[in-house]
Amino acid sequence: SQTIHQWPATLVQPVGSPLSLECTVEGTSNPNLYWYRQAAGRGLQLLFYSVGIGQISSEVPQNLSASRPQDRQFILSSKKLLLSDSGFYLCAWSLEGGGETQYFGPGTRLLVL
Amino acid sequence: KQEVTQIPAALSVPEGENLVLNCSFTDSAIYNLQWFRQDPGKGLTSLLLIQSSQREQTSGRLNASLDKSSGRSTLYIAASQPGDSATYLCAVRISGGYNKLIFGAGTRLAVHP
């Protein structure tokens, strides 16, 4: 069966510090991968998606970036965090080609102070 | 631009009540519509997926309907239980391309004994 992991679960970072959030998927090959951000009381906003190694598409311009160094690894990064980067970050995967649904990880709660 | 709205934003009901959550979307050209459940501080779990050609889907005490022409979907929960307390998110997959989901802000449900 497939599983998706995210870490860390919680992170408190000062403004201006770097960020690296990791997501890994097990039990499937060539998945589509997604990074979402969820602000308090709001829906999920798609940040990045990837259909393969090294292939990243950005949905929203921001100071975040994403990378996919391996087939089942997806990393969200920032060189300098802003207060507005606080939120709940969710990684998701779907079958190659899109699939019918997306499967979500447990999320990382980021607080920027 | 596709926008998804969920009403009400929050709902508190006594145990045993039947309830309806509403979702509306502005562009009827959708591939499918999904209802997700999110427990506090957790990831999303898919509840029901309705293809654009379908009218409804049922799973246990849950029934979701889709009226694509009017841009509406409802999630019906029968005989609500305290364990149903969570945030319910509606998401539409826009036609074509990769599996891109547009989410509503969710309805926060509290079922009290």
Boltz contact constraints between the chains, C-beta under 6 A:
constraints:
  - contact:
      token1: [A, 42]
      token2: [B, 105]
      max_distance: 6.0
  - contact:
      token1: [A, 43]
      token2: [B, 103]
      max_distance: 6.0
  - contact:
      token1: [A, 43]
      token2: [B, 104]
      max_distance: 6.0
  - contact:
      token1: [A, 43]
      token2: [B, 105]
      max_distance: 6.0
  - contact:
      token1: [A, 44]
      token2: [B, 103]
      max_distance: 6.0
  - contact:
      token1: [A, 90]
      token2: [B, 43]
      max_distance: 6.0
  - contact:
      token1: [A, 94]
      token2: [B, 99]
      max_distance: 6.0
  - contact:
      token1: [A, 98]
      token2: [B, 98]
      max_distance: 6.0
  - contact:
      token1: [A, 98]
      token2: [B, 99]
      max_distance: 6.0
  - contact:
      token1: [A, 101]
      token2: [B, 46]
      max_distance: 6.0
  - contact:
      token1: [A, 101]
      token2: [B, 49]
      max_distance: 6.0
  - contact:
      token1: [A, 104]
      token2: [B, 43]
      max_distance: 6.0
  - contact:
      token1: [A, 104]
      token2: [B, 44]
      max_distance: 6.0
  - contact:
      token1: [A, 105]
      token2: [B, 43]
      max_distance: 6.0
  - contact:
      token1: [A, 106]
      token2: [B, 43]
      max_distance: 6.0
  - contact:
      token1: [A, 107]
      token2: [B, 43]
      max_distance: 6.0
